[in-house]
């Protein structure tokens, strides 16, 4: 039941909050991010992963704060072994 699993409608990611691009975050309420969902079944274990694009400021270049990078980290959202 993916709808029950993702009832909070939150995007899981590894980008620190201070690195998320503010203008991108503001547009998410108008054009929500649609994540990709991957379901892995391995023997008796079911893993559900989420992947979505998150736009961030480039932390490697503090001189150029307007430079943006996008991240698409694969995040484990749920797991269960039966």
C-alpha positions in Angstrom: 0.0 0.0 0.0 2.2 2.8 -1.3 -0.4 5.5 -0.5 -0.3 4.5 3.1 3.5 4.3 3.1 3.9 7.8 1.8 0.9 9.4 3.4 3.0 12.4 4.6 4.0 13.2 1.0 7.5 14.0 2.0 10.5 13.7 -0.3 13.4 11.9 1.3 16.9 13.2 0.5 20.4 13.7 1.9 20.8 17.4 1.1 21.3 19.5 4.2 18.5 22.0 4.8 20.9 25.0 4.5 22.1 23.8 1.1 18.6 23.4 -0.4 18.0 26.2 -3.0 15.3 28.5 -1.5 13.8 29.5 -4.8 13.4 25.8 -5.8 11.8 25.0 -2.4 9.3 27.9 -2.9 8.2 26.5 -6.3 7.6 23.0 -4.9 4.2 24.2 -3.5 3.2 25.2 -7.1 4.8 22.3 -9.0 5.3 19.4 -6.6 8.2 17.1 -7.0 7.2 13.6 -8.2 9.6 11.0 -6.9 10.5 7.7 -8.5 9.7 4.7 -6.4 11.6 1.4 -6.5 10.4 -1.8 -4.8 13.0 -4.5 -4.3 12.0 -8.0 -3.2 15.0 -10.1 -1.9 14.0 -13.4 -0.5 11.7 -12.5 2.4 12.7 -8.8 2.6 10.9 -6.0 0.8 12.7 -2.7 0.5 11.0 0.5 -0.9 13.3 3.2 -2.2 12.6 6.8 -3.2 14.6 9.0 -5.6 13.7 12.6 -6.5 15.6 15.6 -7.8 16.5 18.2 -5.1 18.1 21.4 -6.2 20.9 22.6 -4.0 23.5 25.4 -3.8 27.0 24.2 -4.6 28.8 23.8 -1.2 32.1 23.3 -3.0 32.1 26.8 -4.4 31.1 29.3 -1.6 32.3 32.2 -3.8 29.6 31.4 -6.3 26.5 30.8 -4.1 24.2 31.1 -7.1 25.7 28.0 -8.8 23.2 25.2 -8.4 23.6 21.4 -8.4 20.9 18.9 -8.4 21.0 15.6 -6.4 19.1 12.4 -7.0 20.0 10.3 -4.0 18.4 6.9 -3.7 16.9 6.7 -0.2 15.5 3.7 1.7 12.0 4.7 2.6 10.7 1.5 4.1 11.8 -2.1 4.7 10.2 -5.2 6.1 11.3 -8.8 6.4 8.6 -11.5 6.5 
